[in-house]
C-alpha cells in the first residue's frame, strides 16, 4: 500500500490495510482488493504465469478499451476463477 486504505480479500476473509501494508498471497489463494472509500494507490508485484499475460491484457483496461465483463473474460482466459463479494 502506498496511500489511502483498501480491504484485502484472501481465502474468504477481508482485512483492512493502509500505507505500508504488505499483503502476501500463497499460490492459488482466492483474493481481491477493494477501496472502501475515496482513492488508494497500490503497488503490485507478481511473478510468472498466469499473471504475466494477465497483466499485459489488463493494461487495455486502463486505456478504457475493456469493460468489466471483458476483465472477467481475460481472467478466465488465463485460468483464473473470480469469486467473493462484489
N, C-alpha and C positions, 0 to 999 in steps of 0.2 A: 504494500500500500504506500502510495506517495502522498496523497492528500484526500481529505473527505472521509466518509465512512461507507463501508459495504457490509453485506452479510454473505458469508460463505456457506454453501450447502455441500456437505461431504457425507456420503453414505447415510442420508436420511436425517442429518442434524444440521440446523442453521446456527452459525456463530457470528458474532459481530466483530469487525476489525477496523482499526483506524491507521493513521500514519505510522509506518514502521512495522506493521503486521506482516508476517510471512506465513503463507499457507502452503504447506507441503501436501502433495497428493500421492497416495500409494497407487501403483499401476492398477488400472481398471476401476478405480474408485468412481462412484457416481458423484458428480459435482456440478456446481453452478455458482454464479455470483449475481447479486442484485444490489442496486443502490437504493436504500430505503427512502432517502430524501436528498434533494439538492443534486450536486455533482460529485464525482470522485475521479481520481486518476490512479490507475493500477499499472504495474509493470509485470508482464507475463514472461516467464522463461519456460519454454517447452523443448523437449529433445526427442527427435526421431518420429517415426510413423506412429499413429496416423496424423500427428499434429503438424508435421512439416507441410504436407499437401493441404490440410485443412486451413492452415494459416494463409497460404497463398490464395486459396479460393475466397476466404473471408475478407481478404483485402478488397475485394469487389464490393462487399457490404459497406465499407467505409466510404466508398465513392458514390454510394446511393443507387447502385445498379442491382441490388438484390433485396427482395422482400423477406419478411420473417419466415414465410413458407420456404423461400429459397435457402435460408440458413439451415432449416431442418433438412431439406433435400441434400445440401452439401454435407452435413453431419452424417447422414445415412450413407452417403456415397463413400465416406471414409471409415465406415464401420462403427460409427458412434451411435449410441442409443440415448435419446433425450427423455428425461423424466424429472419429477419433482414438482413443486408448486410453481404456479405462474405468477 
